[in-house]
Amino acid sequence: MAPAFSFMMTYHATRTILIGIAHPVMIHPEGTVMTIYSQFLTRFRALLSLTTVLVTGLAFAHSASAQQDAGEGDEDWVTASMCAAGDRAVDLSQTVSFTYTNAEGNNPRYISAAQAGLTTADLSDLELAWAIAFPATSSMRAAPVIVGSTIFYSATDASRVFALDTDSGCAKWVYNAGTRLRSSMAYGVIDGEGILVFSDQRGMIHSISAETGEQNWTASGQASNNQGMLTGTPVIHEDRIIVPVSGSGVITGGNPNYECCENHGAVTALNVRTGAKIWEYHTMPAAQYTGMESSTGVKQRGPSGAPIWTTPTIDAARAQIYVTTGENTSHPTTGTSDAIIALDLETGEEKWVFQALANDMWNFGCSAGGPNCIILDDTNSVDYDFGGPAILLEAGDRELLVAGQKSGDIWALDPDSGALVWNQRIGEGTALGGNHWGITTDSERAFMTVNDPGGMGQVSRPGLYSFFLGTGEPSWFYEVESDCEGRDGRLRRCEGLYGFSAAPLTIDGAVITAGLDGRLFVFNADSGEVLFEYDTATDFDTVNGVEGYGGSIDSHSIAAGSGMVFVGSGYGSFSQVSGNVLLAFKPAE
């Protein structure tokens, strides 16, 4: 998940990749051949990646400064967002129609027509119902929770959670966290009360009342002797909250004076009523000095990395939790990086590990040949995280665990042992995907989005690709093309940023996805036919009077429920197009 490019690519010597779709294989990806890019491409990527780092940092600083100004100034925009005093009741007895993780703790990104209140025919003819905008905001990253007539939305840059009316977009209540928020939200009913759980940028977990927005408690989600962001959505399961930790040192590794690297991925289990820690899991031991030095004489530490950027998946029948990980950020590399890992649900003990790519060591120093990017003979410095969760699903007479990777791979494993069942690959992947934020499924197919930004790889295959679950055989695919006519003045790098990066969503017989150029697409899940397209990279009139503008659609910005589709437009990270609007669509009348 690190916002970076790579110098080298690793290819499996035992299967066909790159152009077209690979044949299913039954091998573990260990035997590899290293191919070094041309000198020109390497220097180009280094320059482009360094620019990305600087722009991202400046955008963050500007957003943080604007956020502080907004916090210290008036709250007129919040007041303008509120419903009339008599229309602020939240009815939690209504049907839960959307949560990031379903009631069983799985992440299929599929909802039925009955659950969504939408059919495939409805999704072929949508119209904008309303838009709400948030000041001091450059990115719309979070998935909502939808219960009946209320959509709970985390405006992460604005430090607030809103309970919005699905019909009008006005706010029933607003929770101010006092700091930027990080994750999407989980919803559960504990002791008869609905609660929302989410993380902030400080590594704290918040539990609030879904009915009133009042805080129940806050507690650290960090593991002992380790620090990391809490990026993935926490999962509520019975009496505990499962929290993924994305510690790595990936950014600080770009500092040539930093003794790279420390911190790593972890999982903590918290008491759902109090936030007290029950157990914790670490993807590796704590970092120590290794005896290595950088080219400038700075001591090195390791192991580090294997962050868990993604949402855990619960398998209650096997009493297991599945998490996916990213790359190592220093040496020695570990067997838990770029991996799918099964943990014991009760204790957090590691049960099995499937490593998709070994020896992937990358940090920000690798963006421009920094001294903390130490390349050994077996190093694959490609930053090929798993950016989305593993999905547990039925395929014929067996169950599979399926996940997409930034390498462009989609993997299907046996959930009992972690053994590989089938694998496919699209293109060659990039540090921003390949598959960036995850896949979606229905009862027959897995649907994998591919980002492949222009200039980051020799073979670019942005689009949506489908595979039959039982065998992994390819079904249909749609290769998206740029559309810059009349739009390039608004869209940064329009000719290269148009791939599908955001996590897709399947509803009834349709798949919804969106591009980094702000275009929203709806596809027929059986045929790949484009049913609907809408350009969100434009200005919007908003229900709260805040100036609204759309941009890139990324991360977990697509949701649906209560007869509507909701899309967050704008994602300024990675030199993409900023935006600040939550858009609500309904079937055209």
C-alpha positions as CSV (number, residue, x, y, z in Angstrom):
1,M,0.0,0.0,0.0
2,A,2.9,2.3,0.2
3,P,2.6,5.2,-2.3
4,A,5.6,4.3,-4.4
5,F,7.0,2.9,-7.6
6,S,9.5,0.1,-8.0
7,F,12.9,-0.5,-9.8
8,M,12.6,-4.2,-10.4
9,M,9.9,-6.7,-11.4
10,T,9.8,-10.3,-10.5
11,Y,8.3,-12.9,-12.9
12,H,7.4,-16.5,-12.2
13,A,9.4,-18.7,-14.4
14,T,6.8,-21.4,-14.2
15,R,3.8,-19.6,-15.8
16,T,2.8,-17.2,-18.5
17,I,2.0,-13.6,-17.4
18,L,2.1,-10.0,-18.7
19,I,0.1,-10.0,-21.9
20,G,-3.4,-11.5,-21.6
21,I,-4.6,-13.7,-18.8
22,A,-2.5,-16.5,-17.3
23,H,-3.6,-20.1,-17.1
24,P,-4.5,-21.4,-13.6
25,V,-1.5,-23.0,-11.8
26,M,-1.2,-25.1,-8.6
27,I,2.3,-24.0,-7.5
28,H,3.7,-21.7,-4.8
29,P,5.3,-18.6,-6.3
30,E,8.9,-19.2,-5.1
31,G,11.0,-19.8,-8.2
32,T,11.5,-16.4,-9.8
33,V,13.6,-14.6,-12.4
34,M,14.7,-11.0,-11.8
35,T,14.4,-8.6,-14.7
36,I,15.8,-5.1,-14.3
37,Y,14.1,-2.3,-16.0
38,S,15.9,0.0,-18.4
39,Q,18.0,2.8,-17.0
40,F,15.7,5.4,-18.5
41,L,12.5,3.8,-17.0
42,T,14.2,3.5,-13.6
43,R,15.2,7.1,-13.5
44,F,11.8,8.2,-14.7
45,R,10.0,6.3,-12.0
46,A,12.3,7.5,-9.3
47,L,11.6,11.1,-10.3
48,L,7.9,10.6,-10.7
49,S,7.7,8.7,-7.3
50,L,9.7,11.4,-5.5
51,T,7.3,14.0,-7.0
52,T,4.4,11.9,-5.6
53,V,5.9,11.9,-2.2
54,L,6.4,15.6,-2.1
55,V,3.0,16.4,-3.5
56,T,1.3,14.0,-1.1
57,G,3.2,15.5,1.8
58,L,2.3,19.1,0.8
59,A,-1.4,18.1,0.2
60,F,-1.5,16.5,3.7
61,A,0.1,19.6,5.3
62,H,-2.3,21.9,3.5
63,S,-5.3,19.8,4.5
64,A,-4.1,19.6,8.1
65,S,-3.6,23.4,8.2
66,A,-7.0,24.0,6.7
67,Q,-8.5,21.5,9.2
68,Q,-7.0,23.4,12.1
69,D,-8.3,26.7,10.7
70,A,-11.8,25.2,10.3
71,G,-11.6,23.8,13.8
72,E,-10.6,27.1,15.3
73,G,-13.1,29.1,13.2
74,D,-16.8,29.0,13.2
75,E,-18.9,25.8,12.7
76,D,-21.4,27.4,10.3
77,W,-21.0,24.6,7.8
78,V,-21.9,21.9,10.4
79,T,-24.9,23.9,11.5
80,A,-25.9,24.2,7.8
81,S,-25.7,20.4,7.5
82,M,-28.2,19.7,10.3
83,C,-31.8,18.5,9.7
84,A,-34.7,20.4,11.2
85,A,-34.9,20.0,14.9
86,G,-37.9,17.6,14.7
87,D,-36.3,15.4,12.0
88,R,-33.1,14.2,13.8
89,A,-34.3,10.8,15.2
90,V,-32.2,7.8,14.2
91,D,-34.3,4.6,13.9
92,L,-32.1,1.6,14.4
93,S,-35.0,-0.8,14.3
94,Q,-34.9,-0.5,10.5
95,T,-33.0,-2.9,8.3
96,V,-29.2,-2.8,8.1
97,S,-28.6,-2.6,4.4
98,F,-24.8,-1.9,4.1
99,T,-21.8,-2.5,6.3
100,Y,-18.2,-2.9,5.1
101,T,-18.0,-6.3,6.8
102,N,-21.2,-8.4,6.8
103,A,-22.9,-9.8,9.8
104,E,-20.8,-13.0,9.6
105,G,-17.5,-11.1,9.5
106,N,-16.9,-11.7,5.9
107,N,-16.0,-9.1,3.2
108,P,-17.6,-10.3,-0.1
109,R,-18.5,-6.8,-1.3
110,Y,-21.8,-8.3,-2.5
111,I,-25.4,-7.3,-1.5
112,S,-28.6,-8.7,-2.8
113,A,-31.3,-6.7,-4.5
114,A,-33.5,-7.1,-1.4
115,Q,-30.8,-5.9,0.9
116,A,-29.8,-3.0,-1.3
117,G,-33.3,-2.1,-2.3
118,L,-32.0,-1.9,-5.9
119,T,-32.2,-4.2,-8.9
120,T,-29.9,-4.5,-11.9
121,A,-32.5,-2.6,-13.9
122,D,-32.5,0.2,-11.3
123,L,-28.7,0.5,-11.6
124,S,-28.8,1.1,-15.3
125,D,-30.6,4.4,-15.0
126,L,-29.5,6.5,-12.0
127,E,-29.8,10.1,-11.2
128,L,-28.2,12.3,-8.6
129,A,-30.4,12.8,-5.6
130,W,-28.2,15.1,-3.5
131,A,-24.6,15.9,-2.7
132,I,-22.9,17.0,0.6
133,A,-19.4,18.5,0.8
134,F,-16.9,18.8,3.6
135,P,-14.4,21.7,4.0
136,A,-10.7,21.1,4.6
137,T,-11.0,17.9,2.7
138,S,-9.0,16.4,-0.2
139,S,-9.9,12.7,0.0
140,M,-13.0,10.7,0.5
141,R,-11.7,7.4,1.7
142,A,-14.2,5.7,4.0
143,A,-17.1,3.3,3.4
144,P,-20.4,4.1,5.3
145,V,-22.8,2.1,7.4
146,I,-26.5,2.3,6.2
147,V,-29.4,1.4,8.5
148,G,-32.8,2.2,7.1
149,S,-33.2,5.9,6.5
150,T,-29.7,6.8,8.0
151,I,-26.3,6.6,6.4
152,F,-23.4,6.9,8.9
153,Y,-20.4,8.5,7.1
154,S,-16.9,9.2,8.3
155,A,-15.6,12.5,6.8
156,T,-12.1,11.5,7.7
157,D,-10.3,14.8,6.8
158,A,-12.9,16.8,8.6
159,S,-12.5,14.7,11.8
160,R,-16.3,14.0,12.0
161,V,-18.8,11.2,11.7
162,F,-22.2,12.2,10.3
163,A,-25.6,10.5,10.7
164,L,-27.2,11.6,7.4
165,D,-30.8,11.2,6.2
166,T,-30.7,9.0,3.1
167,D,-33.5,11.0,1.4
168,S,-32.2,14.5,1.9
169,G,-28.6,14.4,3.0
170,C,-29.2,16.5,6.1
171,A,-27.4,15.5,9.4
172,K,-29.3,14.0,12.3
173,W,-26.2,14.2,14.6
174,V,-22.5,14.9,14.2
175,Y,-19.6,13.4,16.2
176,N,-16.4,15.5,16.4
177,A,-13.4,13.2,17.1
178,G,-11.0,16.2,17.5
179,T,-8.5,14.6,15.1
180,R,-8.4,13.2,11.6
181,L,-10.1,9.9,11.2
182,R,-8.6,6.9,9.3
183,S,-10.8,3.9,8.8
184,S,-14.3,3.0,7.6
185,M,-16.8,2.1,10.3
186,A,-18.0,-1.2,11.8
187,Y,-21.6,-1.6,13.1
188,G,-22.9,-3.9,15.8
189,V,-25.6,-4.3,18.3
190,I,-24.2,-4.8,21.9
191,D,-26.5,-5.3,24.8
192,G,-29.4,-4.1,22.7
193,E,-27.6,-0.8,21.6
194,G,-26.3,-0.1,18.2
195,I,-22.6,1.0,18.1
196,L,-20.2,2.4,15.5
197,V,-16.5,1.6,15.8
198,F,-13.7,3.2,13.8
199,S,-10.1,4.5,14.1
200,D,-8.3,7.8,14.0
201,Q,-4.9,9.0,12.8
202,R,-3.4,8.6,16.3
203,G,-4.1,4.9,16.4
204,M,-7.1,5.2,18.7
205,I,-10.3,3.2,18.4
206,H,-13.6,5.1,19.0
207,S,-16.9,3.4,20.0
208,I,-19.9,5.7,19.7
209,S,-23.7,5.3,20.0
210,A,-25.3,4.9,16.5
211,E,-28.5,6.4,17.9
212,T,-27.1,9.6,19.4
213,G,-23.5,10.0,18.3
214,E,-22.4,10.1,21.9
215,Q,-19.0,8.5,22.7
216,N,-18.9,5.2,24.6
217,W,-15.1,5.0,24.9
218,T,-11.8,5.4,23.1
219,A,-8.8,3.1,23.5
220,S,-5.5,2.4,21.8
221,G,-5.7,-0.1,19.0
222,Q,-1.9,-0.5,19.0
223,A,0.1,-3.7,19.8
224,S,2.8,-3.6,22.4
225,N,6.2,-2.0,21.6
226,N,5.0,-1.2,18.1
227,Q,3.4,1.8,16.3
228,G,1.3,1.8,13.1
229,M,-1.6,3.4,11.4
230,L,-5.0,1.8,11.8
231,T,-6.1,1.8,8.2
232,G,-8.3,-1.3,7.8
233,T,-11.8,-1.3,9.2
234,P,-12.1,-2.9,12.6
235,V,-14.4,-5.9,12.8
236,I,-17.0,-6.5,15.6
237,H,-17.4,-10.2,16.4
238,E,-19.4,-11.2,19.4
239,D,-17.7,-9.7,22.5
240,R,-14.6,-8.3,20.8
241,I,-13.3,-6.0,18.2
242,I,-10.5,-7.2,15.8
243,V,-8.2,-4.3,14.9
244,P,-5.6,-4.5,12.0
245,V,-2.4,-2.5,12.5
246,S,-0.4,-1.2,9.5
247,G,3.0,-0.5,11.1
248,S,6.0,-0.6,8.8
249,G,8.4,2.4,8.8
250,V,7.8,2.7,5.1
251,I,7.7,6.5,5.1
252,T,10.5,7.1,7.5
253,G,12.7,4.8,5.5
254,G,13.0,7.6,3.0
255,N,15.0,9.7,5.5
256,P,18.7,8.9,4.8
257,N,19.6,9.6,8.5
258,Y,17.0,7.2,9.8
259,E,18.1,3.9,11.2
260,C,15.8,1.9,9.0
261,C,13.5,0.4,10.0
262,E,11.2,-0.5,12.9
263,N,7.5,-1.3,13.4
264,H,5.5,-3.9,11.7
265,G,2.0,-5.3,11.1
266,A,-0.1,-6.5,13.9
267,V,-3.6,-7.5,15.0
268,T,-5.2,-6.6,18.4
269,A,-8.4,-7.9,19.9
270,L,-10.3,-5.5,22.2
271,N,-13.2,-5.9,24.5
272,V,-16.2,-4.5,22.7
273,R,-17.7,-3.0,25.8
274,T,-14.6,-1.3,27.3
275,G,-11.8,-1.3,24.7
276,A,-9.5,-3.4,27.0
277,K,-7.0,-5.5,25.1
278,I,-7.6,-9.3,25.0
279,W,-4.8,-10.5,22.8
280,E,-2.4,-9.3,20.2
281,Y,-0.5,-10.8,17.2
282,H,2.7,-9.6,15.6
283,T,3.7,-10.4,12.0
284,M,7.3,-10.6,13.2
285,P,9.6,-10.0,16.2
286,A,10.5,-6.5,17.2
287,A,13.3,-4.9,15.1
288,Q,16.9,-5.0,16.3
289,Y,20.2,-3.7,14.9
290,T,21.3,-6.2,12.2
291,G,24.9,-5.2,11.8
292,M,24.1,-3.8,8.3
293,E,24.9,-0.2,7.4
294,S,23.6,1.9,4.6
295,S,25.9,3.4,2.0
296,T,26.2,6.5,4.1
297,G,27.1,4.6,7.2
298,V,23.7,4.6,9.0
299,K,23.0,1.5,11.1
300,Q,20.1,-0.6,9.9
301,R,17.4,-2.3,11.9
302,G,15.0,-5.2,11.1
303,P,12.9,-7.0,10.5
304,S,10.1,-4.5,9.8
305,G,7.0,-4.1,7.7
306,A,4.4,-6.7,6.7
307,P,1.8,-4.1,7.6
308,I,-1.9,-5.1,7.6
309,W,-3.6,-2.3,5.6
310,T,-6.8,-4.3,5.2
311,T,-9.9,-5.4,7.0
312,P,-9.8,-8.8,8.8
313,T,-12.2,-11.6,7.7
314,I,-13.9,-13.8,10.3
315,D,-14.4,-17.5,9.8
316,A,-16.5,-18.5,12.8
317,A,-16.9,-22.1,11.6
318,R,-13.2,-22.7,11.7
319,A,-12.6,-20.2,14.5
320,Q,-10.1,-18.3,12.3
321,I,-9.3,-14.8,11.3
322,Y,-7.7,-14.1,7.9
323,V,-5.5,-11.0,7.3
324,T,-3.5,-9.9,4.3
325,T,-0.1,-8.1,4.5
326,G,2.3,-5.8,2.7
327,E,6.0,-5.8,2.0
328,N,9.0,-5.8,4.3
329,T,10.6,-2.4,4.8
330,S,14.1,-3.5,5.8
331,H,16.2,-6.7,6.0
332,P,16.0,-9.4,7.0
333,T,12.8,-10.2,5.1
334,T,10.2,-12.4,6.7
335,G,7.8,-15.2,5.6
336,T,4.8,-13.0,6.6
337,S,5.2,-10.2,4.0
338,D,3.0,-10.0,1.0
339,A,1.0,-12.9,2.5
340,I,-2.4,-14.2,3.6
341,I,-2.3,-15.3,7.2
342,A,-4.8,-17.3,9.3
343,L,-5.0,-16.7,13.0
344,D,-6.9,-18.4,15.8
345,L,-10.0,-16.4,16.6
346,E,-9.8,-16.9,20.4
347,T,-6.0,-16.5,21.0
348,G,-4.5,-14.7,17.9
349,E,-2.1,-17.6,17.4
350,E,-0.8,-18.0,13.9
351,K,-2.2,-21.1,12.2
352,W,-0.9,-20.9,8.6
353,V,0.8,-18.5,6.2
354,F,0.6,-18.3,2.4
355,Q,3.3,-16.0,1.1
356,A,2.5,-14.8,-2.5
357,L,5.9,-13.1,-3.0
358,A,9.0,-13.6,-1.0
359,N,11.8,-11.0,-0.3
360,D,9.7,-8.0,-1.3
361,M,11.6,-5.2,0.6
362,W,10.6,-1.6,-0.1
363,N,10.6,1.7,1.6
364,F,10.4,5.3,0.5
365,G,14.2,5.3,0.1
366,C,13.6,3.1,-2.9
367,S,11.8,5.9,-4.7
368,A,15.0,7.7,-5.6
369,G,17.8,5.4,-4.9
370,G,18.1,6.4,-1.2
371,P,20.6,4.7,1.1
372,N,18.0,2.8,3.1
373,C,17.0,0.9,0.0
374,I,19.4,-1.9,0.2
375,I,19.0,-4.4,-2.6
376,L,20.4,-7.9,-2.0
377,D,20.8,-10.6,-4.6
378,D,17.4,-12.1,-3.8
379,T,15.5,-8.8,-3.1
380,N,12.3,-8.1,-5.0
381,S,11.9,-4.3,-4.4
382,V,8.4,-4.0,-5.9
383,D,6.0,-3.0,-3.1
384,Y,3.3,-5.7,-4.0
385,D,1.1,-5.5,-0.9
386,F,-2.3,-7.1,-0.6
387,G,-4.4,-3.9,-0.4
388,G,-7.8,-5.6,0.1
389,P,-9.2,-8.3,2.4
390,A,-9.4,-12.0,1.7
391,I,-13.0,-13.1,0.9
392,L,-14.4,-16.4,2.2
393,L,-16.9,-17.9,-0.3
394,E,-18.5,-21.1,-1.5
395,A,-17.4,-22.4,-4.9
396,G,-19.4,-25.6,-5.8
397,D,-18.8,-28.2,-3.1
398,R,-16.0,-26.4,-1.4
399,E,-15.0,-23.1,0.3
400,L,-12.3,-20.8,-1.0
401,L,-10.4,-17.8,0.3
402,V,-9.9,-15.3,-2.5
403,A,-7.8,-12.1,-2.6
404,G,-6.4,-9.7,-5.1
405,Q,-2.8,-8.3,-5.0
406,K,-1.1,-5.2,-6.3
407,S,1.0,-7.5,-8.5
408,G,-2.1,-8.1,-10.6
409,D,-2.6,-11.6,-9.1
410,I,-5.8,-13.0,-7.8
411,W,-5.3,-16.0,-5.5
412,A,-7.7,-18.7,-4.3
413,L,-6.7,-20.7,-1.3
414,D,-7.9,-23.6,0.8
415,P,-9.1,-21.9,4.1
416,D,-8.2,-25.0,6.1
417,S,-4.5,-25.1,5.2
418,G,-3.7,-22.1,3.1
419,A,-2.8,-24.4,0.1
420,L,-3.1,-22.8,-3.3
421,V,-6.1,-23.8,-5.4
422,W,-5.8,-21.5,-8.4
423,N,-4.2,-18.3,-9.5
424,Q,-4.5,-15.8,-12.3
425,R,-2.6,-12.7,-13.1
426,I,-3.4,-9.6,-15.2
427,G,-0.5,-7.5,-16.5
428,E,2.6,-7.1,-14.4
429,G,1.3,-5.0,-11.5
430,T,2.5,-1.7,-10.0
431,A,3.0,-0.3,-6.6
432,L,-0.5,1.2,-6.8
433,G,-2.0,-1.9,-8.4
434,G,-2.7,-4.2,-10.1
435,N,-5.5,-4.7,-7.7
436,H,-5.2,-1.9,-5.2
437,W,-8.1,-2.0,-2.7
438,G,-9.7,-5.4,-3.1
439,I,-12.1,-7.4,-5.2
440,T,-15.8,-8.3,-5.2
441,T,-17.7,-11.5,-5.8
442,D,-21.1,-13.0,-6.6
443,S,-22.2,-16.6,-6.5
444,E,-20.3,-17.5,-9.7
445,R,-17.5,-15.0,-10.3
446,A,-14.8,-13.0,-8.7
447,F,-14.4,-9.5,-10.1
448,M,-11.0,-7.8,-9.9
449,T,-10.3,-4.2,-10.7
450,V,-6.9,-3.3,-12.1
451,N,-5.4,0.2,-11.7
452,D,-2.1,0.2,-13.6
453,P,-1.5,4.0,-13.7
454,G,0.3,5.2,-16.9
455,G,4.1,5.3,-16.7
456,M,4.4,2.8,-13.8
457,G,4.7,-0.4,-15.8
458,Q,5.8,-1.7,-19.1
459,V,2.4,-3.5,-19.6
460,S,-0.7,-1.6,-18.6
461,R,-4.1,-3.4,-18.3
462,P,-6.4,-1.1,-16.4
463,G,-10.0,-2.4,-16.2
464,L,-12.3,-4.9,-14.7
465,Y,-11.6,-8.7,-15.0
466,S,-13.9,-11.6,-14.0
467,F,-13.0,-15.2,-13.1
468,F,-15.2,-18.3,-12.4
469,L,-14.8,-19.1,-8.8
470,G,-14.7,-22.9,-9.1
471,T,-11.8,-23.1,-11.6
472,G,-10.3,-19.6,-11.8
473,E,-11.0,-19.6,-15.6
474,P,-11.4,-16.2,-17.1
475,S,-14.9,-14.9,-17.9
476,W,-15.4,-11.5,-19.4
477,F,-13.2,-8.4,-19.0
478,Y,-13.4,-4.7,-19.8
479,E,-10.3,-2.7,-20.5
480,V,-11.0,0.9,-19.6
481,E,-9.5,3.7,-21.8
482,S,-8.8,7.3,-20.9
483,D,-11.4,10.0,-21.7
484,C,-9.7,13.4,-21.6
485,E,-11.7,15.3,-24.2
486,G,-13.0,18.5,-22.5
487,R,-11.8,17.1,-19.1
488,D,-8.0,17.4,-19.1
489,G,-8.1,20.9,-17.7
490,R,-9.6,19.6,-14.4
491,L,-8.0,16.2,-14.2
492,R,-4.4,15.9,-13.3
493,R,-2.5,13.4,-15.5
494,C,-5.7,12.5,-17.3
495,E,-4.0,10.4,-19.9
496,G,-2.5,8.1,-17.3
497,L,-4.8,8.2,-14.3
498,Y,-8.0,6.5,-15.3
499,G,-7.7,2.9,-14.0
500,F,-10.0,1.2,-11.5
501,S,-8.4,1.4,-8.1
502,A,-11.4,1.7,-5.6
503,A,-12.9,-1.5,-4.1
504,P,-15.8,-2.5,-6.4
505,L,-19.2,-3.6,-5.3
506,T,-21.7,-6.2,-6.6
507,I,-25.4,-5.6,-6.3
508,D,-27.9,-8.1,-7.6
509,G,-26.6,-8.7,-11.2
510,A,-24.5,-5.6,-11.5
511,V,-20.9,-4.6,-10.6
512,I,-20.1,-1.0,-9.7
513,T,-16.6,0.4,-10.0
514,A,-15.0,3.8,-10.7
515,G,-11.9,5.3,-12.1
516,L,-9.2,7.6,-10.9
517,D,-10.6,10.1,-13.4
518,G,-13.9,10.3,-11.5
519,R,-16.0,8.2,-13.8
520,L,-18.5,5.9,-12.2
521,F,-19.4,2.7,-14.0
522,V,-22.0,0.0,-13.7
523,F,-21.5,-3.3,-15.5
524,N,-23.7,-6.3,-16.1
525,A,-22.2,-9.0,-13.9
526,D,-22.9,-11.8,-16.5
527,S,-21.8,-10.1,-19.7
528,G,-19.6,-7.1,-18.9
529,E,-22.0,-4.7,-20.7
530,V,-21.7,-1.1,-19.5
531,L,-25.1,-0.3,-18.0
532,F,-24.4,3.2,-16.7
533,E,-21.7,5.8,-16.6
534,Y,-21.5,9.1,-14.8
535,D,-18.7,11.7,-14.5
536,T,-18.2,12.9,-10.9
537,A,-15.1,15.1,-11.7
538,T,-17.1,18.3,-11.7
539,D,-18.6,20.9,-9.4
540,F,-21.7,20.2,-7.3
541,D,-24.4,22.2,-5.5
542,T,-24.6,20.8,-2.0
543,V,-27.3,20.5,0.6
544,N,-25.1,22.2,3.2
545,G,-23.8,25.1,1.0
546,V,-20.2,24.0,1.1
547,E,-18.4,24.3,-2.2
548,G,-18.4,20.8,-3.7
549,Y,-16.2,19.3,-6.3
550,G,-15.4,15.8,-7.3
551,G,-12.2,14.1,-8.4
552,S,-10.6,10.6,-8.3
553,I,-12.7,7.8,-6.9
554,D,-10.5,5.5,-4.8
555,S,-10.2,3.5,-1.6
556,H,-13.6,2.3,-0.2
557,S,-15.7,5.0,-1.7
558,I,-18.5,3.0,-3.3
559,A,-21.5,1.8,-1.2
560,A,-25.3,1.1,-1.6
561,G,-28.3,0.5,0.5
562,S,-31.9,1.7,1.2
563,G,-32.5,2.0,-2.5
564,M,-29.6,4.4,-3.2
565,V,-26.0,4.3,-4.4
566,F,-23.4,6.4,-2.5
567,V,-20.0,7.5,-3.9
568,G,-17.3,9.6,-2.3
569,S,-15.6,11.5,-5.1
570,G,-12.1,12.9,-4.5
571,Y,-8.8,11.3,-3.5
572,G,-5.8,13.6,-3.5
573,S,-3.1,11.2,-2.4
574,F,-0.6,9.7,-4.9
575,S,-0.9,12.9,-7.0
576,Q,-4.4,12.1,-7.9
577,V,-7.4,14.5,-8.1
578,S,-8.7,16.0,-4.9
579,G,-12.4,16.2,-4.1
580,N,-14.7,16.6,-1.1
581,V,-18.2,15.4,-2.0
582,L,-20.4,12.5,-1.0
583,L,-22.9,11.8,-3.8
584,A,-26.2,10.1,-3.4
585,F,-27.8,8.4,-6.5
586,K,-31.3,7.0,-6.8
587,P,-33.2,5.2,-9.7
588,A,-34.4,7.8,-12.2
589,E,-38.1,8.6,-12.0
